[in-house]
Amino acid sequence: MIIVMRPKATQQDVEIVTKKIVEAGLQVHLSQGESRTIIGVIGDKKLIAKLPTDVFPGVEKSVSVTESYKLVSREFKQEDSIIDINGTLIGGKHLGIMAGPCAVESMEQLLEAAQVVKAAGAQFLRGGAYKPRTSPYAFQGLEEKGLEMLAEAREKTGLKIVTEVVDSASVDTVSQFADILQIGARNMQNFNLLKTVGRTDKAVLLKRGLSATISEWLNAAEYVMSEGNYNVILCERGIRTFETYTRNTLDLGAVAAVKTLSHLPVIVDPSHGTGLWKMVRPMARAAIAAGADGLMIEVHPNPAEALCDGNQSLTPENFHLLMNEIGGISELMGKQLK
């Protein structure tokens, strides 16, 4: 249930309502906008039905949320959420660009990539220290050594760090180095991991699962938010279909759908979405035109020598071209890079 407070409701009115909800054995989630406050009520439906919401002071109306995801829904919060990552904003009018190599291979490789993407206008350095791979014989990442390299690259360039956390046991370690914790497609429904990152104070980048529906994806975000962490960014990275030409089928329609269903920012990863570097730039342009709040792009100083995903990585030259191309589209869509 959502309780909508009147525009002139006082803080005392809000506190009275929240106290009554807690006393009824239910959870409270506040969304305080510029003009009014919305109170989300989570818990047993039978207990919610017994709440005398109409008699609470300052209440305008109560609305039943029909979707299984409550906190994620546009019904809970009408305004677009803007996620603040140590002063860099994603969502609303703020476009976030995350770029860098698929995997951290060496300090030299990482720093070169970081300097390239920084010069082109990216605000975040992406790079995998832990690499869950389909084959057990593929490069699995440098783990904590890779995290230390990412931290050093941040110190030298000022870029924020986004990197993947693969299990609950490594959340504390990765949190010491990362600005954004990435949940990979294979872990989208690793519910224990989602709950664990939901108890951190780090922003969470939640990638869509390989075969996940939009509803399943949003429910995964609900797991994170239900633990108290509202700093969630969604990432469309392609889904598995019958098509074999591309690595995945990039579902840009999901961007428009999520914008209708949820207030959370959504970015697009055209690198994994296509698996082909020649398709990354056109799909990135299309993603911004579709209303995406940002991009995640794989960039490598020498893709031919990459230990991971070289076929979908842009060269520094191509990344510069991409950033120039999306500038005009971003302006047209009312987005800005800062």
GIWO-V676269 format. One line per field, one symbol per residue. psi: psi as a letter, one per 40 degrees, with the letter a starting at -180 (. if undefined). burial: I if it has 16 or more other C-alpha atoms within 10 Angstrom, else O. A space follows every 10 residues. Layout:
# GIWO-V676269
psi->???
burial->???
This chain:
# GIWO-V676269
psi->ihhhiidehi dddddddddd dddefiihhh hhaddihhhh hhahddddde hgddehhehd iihhhdidhd ddidddhdih hhhhgfehih ibehhhhhia idihdidddd ddddddddde eieihihhdh ghidheeihe iebddddddd dddddddeii hhiiheidde dddddddidh hhhiddedfg dddddddeei eiihhhihid fiiddddddd dddddeeehe ghhihhfiih aehedidihh gddddddddd dieiihihge ddddehdded ddddddddde eieaihhhhh dgddeiehfd dehiiddddd dddddedddd ddefiih.
burial->IIIIIIOOIO OOIIOOIIOO IOOOOIIIII IOOOOOIIII IIOOOOOIOO OOIOOIIIIO OIOOIOOOII IIIIIIIOOO IIIOIOOIII IIIIIIIIII IIIIIOIOII IIIIIIIIOI IIIIIIIIII IIOOOOOOOI IIOOOIIIII IIIIOOIIII IIIIIIIOOO IOOIIOIIII IIIIIIIIII OOIIIIIIOI OIIIIIIIII OIOIOIIIII IIIIIIOIII IIIIIIIIII OOOOOIIIII IIOIIOOIIO IIIIIIIIII IIIIIIIOOI IOIIIIIIOI IIIIIIIIII IOIOOIIIII OIIIIIOIII OIIOOIOOII OOOOIIIO
